Amino acid sequence: MRRRIVGLAVMASVVALVLFAVPLGVVVARYFVSDERSELTKIADSLAVSVSGDLARQRDPTVTPERGTSVAVYNGAGRKVSGSGPDRANSLVQRALRGVESSGTTGGRLAAAVPVTDGDTVTGAVLATTTRSDVNGRIARAWAEMLALGAVAVLVTWLLARALSRRLARPIEQLAQATQRLGDRDFTVRTTAAGVPEIDAANAALNRAADRIGTLVERERAFSSDASHQLRTPLAGLRLELEAALDRPDADDRAAMRSALGAADQLEATIDDLIALARDTPQSGPVDIAPLLDQVRQRWNGPLAAAGRPLYFQTPTPLRRVRMSAAAAGQILEVLLDNAQRHGRGPVTVTLRDVEDLVAIDVADTGPAIAGDPRALFVRRSADAAGHGIGLALARSLAESEGGRLVLSRPDPPTFTLLVPAEQPAADQRAGRDRRT
């Protein structure tokens, strides 16, 4: 690419110089020829003044030519009477004898002829000539200087083209390398601004694509571990239902099948929620919290009661709607209750609180206090998480993706709090509109 840029720039400069220099060279040559003829005319005029008296008295004048120039004096009859030139008047001299100054070429030499007058009478003519070698030498020197300037211009163009090609080619080469790395699944690749708007636009597009692809790949990679974690409890419940039915020969098969179908429906709903969350397709609320709490109560009341651990709900009236997808909120509560069942003790309490423009959902138990850095609990596969390797990390990421937060509000007794944006009441919305108007 760099060679092509330099080659095109040099070729363009050469074409421009040729198109400009050829007409200029012709003009310069004509100028030098015209200037030389003007000098010959001045010499002839000066000599015509000095010999006009001699010709008026019909005497042969004596002339002394200037260096490099030949002069000849002709009488009124067109006969040379002095100097170096044709013996008889040529066409230029004949025009001068008619009273007209003229210039041109005679015998391969530049020439100028002027009339010699005595009052209003033309008494003769003066012819001045010189070789073309002098003027040709001047033309050649001018053309050589023009050629040298052209060569300097081409050299400067070559140097500028090299600098410009480096400026243009380097960011494009970096962009190509970044694209190659992106194709090799290095989604951390980033490009820097090059100062060229078109290249910067391509760099920004590549950075956005790397961010998006990296996020999608990371989400798909995390889906398998998240799915295995979230599906473990529904699968265990389904297995327990089927095993219980097998262990009781006199049990009602239809009741066992209905219970198993319920567990399968829950399993299917969990899979659908996880797929929607992995693909970033759920829509944020507003969502009624009451049906979600009913689902949580139906889902966890039995397993916790079987372990001798009651499940309590403390909710205000009325319940505010929250701006979070039902899939995300359900999975977060599923993680928190599963965490309380596995790692906690005693009763489990789910408490709803209004906190300004948020709704706080506390999930607490009476198990042992949580020691260490609370932030380590939410790090995926952290060595300090003490068994909380996926669920809490997944729950926090889901909360933050929906504009909420998940924190350990109290380590003793262990209490996790989900803060969810709440829907603004209609009266407050109308008041806000009134203030804006």
C-alpha positions in Angstrom: 0.0 0.0 0.0 2.8 2.4 0.9 4.5 1.8 -2.5 1.2 2.4 -4.3 0.6 5.7 -2.5 4.2 6.9 -3.2 4.0 5.8 -6.8 0.7 7.5 -7.5 1.8 10.7 -5.8 5.1 10.9 -7.8 3.3 10.0 -11.0 0.7 12.8 -10.4 3.5 15.3 -9.7 5.4 14.3 -12.9 2.3 14.6 -15.0 1.5 18.0 -13.5 5.0 19.2 -14.1 5.0 18.1 -17.7 1.6 19.7 -18.4 2.9 22.9 -16.8 6.6 22.9 -17.9 6.2 22.2 -21.7 4.0 25.3 -22.4 6.2 27.3 -20.1 9.3 26.1 -21.9 7.9 27.2 -25.3 6.9 30.6 -23.8 10.5 31.0 -22.4 12.1 30.2 -25.7 9.9 32.7 -27.5 10.6 35.3 -24.9 14.4 34.9 -25.3 14.1 35.1 -29.1 11.9 38.2 -28.9 14.2 39.8 -26.4 17.2 39.2 -28.7 15.4 40.8 -31.6 14.5 43.8 -29.4 18.2 44.2 -28.6 19.1 44.0 -32.3 16.5 46.7 -33.0 18.0 48.9 -30.3 21.5 48.5 -31.9 20.2 49.2 -35.3 18.3 52.3 -34.1 21.4 53.7 -32.4 23.5 53.1 -35.6 20.8 54.6 -37.8 21.0 57.9 -35.8 24.8 58.0 -36.1 24.9 57.4 -39.9 21.9 59.5 -41.0 24.1 62.6 -41.7 26.6 60.6 -43.9 23.8 59.1 -45.9 22.1 62.5 -46.3 25.4 63.8 -47.8 25.8 60.6 -49.8 29.0 59.6 -48.0 29.9 56.0 -47.0 29.7 55.9 -43.2 32.1 53.9 -41.0 30.5 51.5 -38.6 31.9 49.6 -35.6 29.8 46.5 -34.7 29.2 45.5 -31.1 30.6 42.2 -29.9 28.8 39.3 -31.2 26.7 41.4 -33.6 27.1 42.2 -37.3 25.8 45.5 -38.8 25.4 46.7 -42.4 24.3 50.1 -43.8 22.3 50.4 -47.1 21.7 53.5 -49.1 18.3 54.5 -50.5 18.9 52.3 -53.6 19.3 49.2 -51.4 23.0 48.8 -52.0 25.3 48.0 -49.0 27.6 50.9 -48.4 29.3 49.8 -45.1 29.5 46.9 -42.6 29.0 43.2 -42.9 25.9 41.8 -44.5 24.2 40.9 -47.8 25.4 43.1 -50.7 21.9 43.8 -51.8 18.9 44.6 -49.7 16.9 41.5 -48.5 13.3 41.5 -47.6 13.9 43.0 -44.1 16.0 45.8 -45.5 13.5 46.5 -48.3 10.7 46.9 -45.7 13.0 49.2 -43.7 13.6 51.3 -46.9 9.8 51.7 -47.0 9.9 53.1 -43.5 8.9 50.0 -41.5 11.0 48.5 -38.8 11.1 44.7 -39.1 12.8 41.7 -37.5 13.1 38.1 -38.4 15.7 35.6 -39.6 18.0 35.9 -42.5 20.7 33.4 -43.5 20.1 31.4 -40.3 20.8 34.5 -38.2 18.5 36.7 -36.1 18.1 40.0 -37.7 16.5 43.5 -37.3 16.3 46.3 -39.8 15.4 49.9 -39.2 15.1 52.9 -41.6 17.5 55.8 -41.7 15.7 59.1 -42.1 16.5 62.7 -42.9 13.4 64.5 -41.8 10.5 62.8 -43.5 12.7 61.2 -46.2 14.1 57.6 -45.9 17.7 57.8 -46.9 18.8 54.3 -46.2 18.5 51.4 -43.8 20.6 49.6 -41.1 20.6 45.8 -40.7 21.8 44.2 -37.4 22.3 40.4 -37.2 23.6 37.9 -34.6 23.9 34.1 -34.5 21.3 31.9 -32.8 23.9 30.2 -30.6 23.7 32.9 -27.9 20.0 32.8 -27.6 19.9 29.0 -27.9 22.4 28.9 -25.0 20.1 31.1 -22.9 17.1 28.9 -23.7 19.0 25.8 -22.8 20.1 27.2 -19.5 16.6 28.3 -18.7 15.3 24.8 -19.6 18.0 23.2 -17.5 17.0 25.3 -14.5 13.4 24.4 -15.0 14.3 20.7 -15.2 16.3 21.0 -12.0 13.4 22.7 -10.2 11.1 20.0 -11.5 13.4 17.3 -10.2 13.5 19.1 -6.8 9.6 19.2 -6.8 9.4 15.5 -7.6 11.9 14.7 -4.8 9.9 16.8 -2.3 6.7 15.1 -3.5 8.4 11.7 -3.0 9.4 12.6 0.6 6.0 14.0 1.4 4.3 10.9 -0.1 6.5 8.6 2.0 5.5 10.5 5.2 1.8 10.5 4.1 1.9 6.8 3.2 3.3 6.0 6.6 0.6 8.0 8.3 -2.1 6.3 6.3 -0.7 2.8 6.1 0.2 2.4 9.8 -3.4 2.7 11.1 -4.7 0.5 8.3 -2.1 -2.1 9.1 -3.0 -1.9 12.8 -6.6 -2.2 11.9 -5.8 -5.3 9.8 -3.9 -6.8 12.7 -6.7 -6.1 15.1 -9.2 -7.7 12.7 -6.9 -10.8 12.5 -6.8 -11.0 16.3 -10.5 -10.6 16.5 -10.8 -13.5 14.0 -8.5 -15.5 16.3 -11.1 -15.0 19.1 -9.1 -12.3 20.9 -12.0 -10.2 22.0 -9.9 -7.9 24.1 -8.3 -6.3 21.0 -8.8 -2.5 20.7 -7.7 0.0 18.2 -6.6 3.6 18.8 -7.5 6.8 17.1 -5.4 7.6 14.0 -6.5 11.1 13.3 -8.1 10.2 9.9 -11.9 10.3 10.1 -12.6 7.4 7.8 -10.1 5.1 9.6 -11.2 6.3 13.0 -14.8 5.3 12.0 -13.6 1.8 11.0 -11.6 1.6 14.3 -14.7 2.6 16.3 -16.9 0.0 14.5 -14.3 -2.7 15.1 -14.1 -1.8 18.8 -17.9 -1.9 19.1 -18.0 -5.3 17.3 -15.2 -6.7 19.6 -17.2 -5.5 22.7 -20.4 -6.9 21.4 -19.0 -10.3 20.2 -16.9 -10.6 23.4 -20.0 -10.0 25.5 -22.0 -12.5 23.6 -19.3 -15.2 23.7 -18.8 -14.6 27.4 -22.5 -14.8 28.0 -22.8 -18.0 26.0 -19.8 -19.5 27.9 -21.3 -18.6 31.2 -24.7 -20.0 30.2 -23.6 -23.6 30.6 -22.4 -23.1 34.2 -25.3 -20.8 35.1 -27.8 -23.3 33.6 -26.2 -26.3 35.5 -26.4 -24.3 38.7 -29.9 -23.1 38.3 -31.3 -26.4 37.0 -29.8 -28.4 39.8 -32.5 -27.7 42.3 -35.5 -28.2 40.0 -34.0 -31.5 38.7 -33.4 -32.7 42.3 -37.0 -31.9 43.1 -38.3 -33.8 40.1 -36.1 -36.7 41.0 -37.3 -36.7 44.6 -40.9 -36.7 43.4 -40.4 -39.7 41.1 -38.4 -41.6 43.7 -41.0 -41.0 46.3 -43.7 -42.3 44.0 -41.6 -45.5 43.3 -41.0 -46.0 47.1 -44.7 -46.0 47.8 -46.4 -48.8 45.8 -49.8 -47.8 47.1 -49.3 -44.1 46.1 -51.7 -42.4 43.7 -49.9 -42.5 40.3 -51.9 -39.6 38.9 -51.0 -37.4 41.8 -47.3 -38.4 41.4 -47.5 -37.6 37.7 -49.2 -34.2 38.3 -46.4 -33.4 40.8 -43.7 -34.5 38.4 -45.4 -32.4 35.6 -45.4 -29.4 37.9 -41.7 -29.9 38.5 -41.1 -30.3 34.8 -43.0 -27.1 34.1 -40.8 -25.3 36.6 -37.8 -26.8 35.0 -38.9 -25.7 31.5 -39.7 -22.2 32.8 -36.2 -22.0 34.3 -34.6 -23.1 31.0 -36.6 -20.5 29.1 -35.6 -17.7 31.6 -32.0 -18.7 31.4 -32.0 -18.7 27.6 -33.7 -15.3 27.5 -31.2 -13.8 30.0 -28.3 -15.3 28.1 -29.5 -13.7 24.9 -30.3 -10.4 26.5 -33.9 -10.5 25.3 -36.0 -10.0 28.4 -37.9 -6.7 28.7 -37.7 -4.7 32.0 -41.0 -4.2 33.8 -42.9 -2.7 35.2 -43.7 -6.1 36.9 -46.2 -6.8 39.6 -44.2 -8.3 42.5 -47.1 -10.1 44.1 -47.4 -13.0 41.5 -43.6 -13.4 41.7 -43.7 -13.8 45.5 -46.6 -16.3 45.1 -44.4 -18.4 42.8 -41.5 -18.2 45.2 -43.8 -19.2 48.1 -45.1 -22.2 46.1 -41.7 -23.2 45.0 -39.8 -23.0 48.3 -42.4 -23.5 51.0 -42.3 -27.3 50.6 -38.5 -27.9 50.4 -37.9 -25.6 53.4 -40.7 -27.1 55.4 -39.4 -30.6 54.8 -36.2 -29.5 56.4 -38.0 -28.1 59.4 -37.4 -24.5 58.3 -40.4 -22.2 57.9 -40.6 -19.6 55.1 -42.0 -16.1 56.1 -43.0 -13.2 54.0 -43.2 -9.6 55.2 -44.7 -7.3 52.6 -46.1 -3.8 52.7 -49.5 -2.9 51.4 -49.9 -1.9 48.7 -47.0 -3.5 46.8 -45.2 -1.3 44.3 -44.4 -2.5 40.8 -40.8 -2.9 39.9 -38.9 -2.1 36.8 -37.1 -5.4 36.2 -37.9 -8.4 34.0 -39.8 -11.2 35.7 -37.2 -13.7 34.4 -34.3 -11.8 36.1 -36.1 -11.1 39.3 -37.2 -14.8 39.6 -33.7 -16.2 39.0 -32.2 -13.8 41.5 -34.7 -14.8 44.2 -34.2 -18.5 43.2 -30.4 -18.0 43.8 -30.9 -16.3 47.2 -33.4 -18.9 48.5 -31.3 -21.8 47.3 -28.3 -20.1 49.0 -30.3 -19.8 52.2 -31.4 -23.4 52.0 -27.9 -24.8 51.4 -25.8 -22.6 53.6 -28.1 -21.1 56.2 -30.1 -22.3 59.2 -33.4 -21.7 60.8 -36.3 -19.8 59.3 -36.0 -18.0 56.0 -37.6 -14.5 55.8 -38.4 -12.6 52.7 -39.0 -8.9 53.5 -40.1 -6.1 51.1 -39.3 -2.5 51.9 -39.8 0.8 50.1 -36.6 2.8 49.9 -37.4 6.1 48.1 -37.6 5.2 44.4 -36.4 1.6 45.0 -38.0 -1.6 46.4 -35.7 -3.6 48.7 -36.2 -7.3 48.9 -34.3 -8.9 51.9 -33.7 -12.6 52.1 -32.4 -13.6 55.5 -31.9 -16.7 57.7 -30.4 -17.4 61.1 -27.4 -19.3 60.0 -23.7 -18.6 61.0 -22.4 -15.2 60.2 -20.5 -14.6 57.0 -16.9 -13.8 57.6 -14.3 -12.3 55.2 -14.7 -9.8 52.4 -18.3 -9.7 51.3 -17.3 -8.7 47.8 -15.6 -12.1 47.4 -19.0 -13.8 47.6 -20.0 -12.3 44.3 -16.8 -13.2 42.4 -17.4 -16.1 40.0 -15.4 -19.1 41.1 -13.6 -17.1 43.8 -11.4 -19.1 46.1 -12.8 -17.2 49.1 -16.4 -17.6 48.2 -16.9 -20.7 50.4 -19.2 -22.5 48.0 -20.7 -19.4 46.4 -18.9 -19.9 43.1 -21.7 -19.2 40.5 -25.1 -18.4 42.0 -24.4 -15.1 43.7 -22.2 -13.9 40.9 -25.0 -14.7 38.4 -27.5 -13.0 40.6 -25.5 -9.8 40.9 -24.8 -9.7 37.2 -28.5 -10.1 36.5 -29.4 -7.4 39.0 -26.9 -4.9 37.5 -28.0 -5.7 34.0 -31.6 -4.7 35.0 -30.5 -1.5 36.7 -30.6 -2.9 40.2 -28.1 -4.0 42.9 -27.5 -7.1 45.0 -25.6 -6.6 48.2 -24.9 -8.4 51.5 -26.7 -5.9 53.7 -25.9 -7.8 57.0 -23.4 -10.5 57.6 -25.0 -11.6 60.9 -27.6 -12.8 60.5 -26.8 -13.4 56.8 -29.1 -11.0 54.8 -28.9 -10.4 51.1 -30.7 -7.4 49.7 -31.9 -6.9 46.2 -32.5 -3.3 45.3 -34.9 -2.9 42.3 -36.0 0.3 40.6 -39.7 1.0 41.5 -42.3 2.3 39.2 -43.2 5.9 40.0 -46.8 6.3 41.2 -49.2 7.9 38.9 -49.7 10.9 41.2 -46.0 11.5 41.3 -45.8 11.2 37.5 -48.6 13.8 37.1 -46.9 16.1 39.5 -43.6 15.7 37.6 -45.4 16.6 34.4 -47.0 19.6 36.0 -43.6 20.9 37.3 -42.1 20.5 33.8 -45.0 22.4 32.2 
